[in-house]
Amino acid sequence: MLILNSISKSYENGVKALDNISLSIPKGLYGLLGPNGAGKSSLMRKCRCR
């Protein structure tokens, strides 16, 4: 199980990539989809998932 609690990321220019994101993902294979600029890469860097 992957559990993320209260993940936030803001850039120096004030843009919020992530704002208090919390989620639980059960064991399995998943994809992270969304438009450009939605915060996908920021989320993965912030949680340091392996």
Helices and strands as residue ranges (DSSP letters): E 2-10, E 16-25, H 40-47
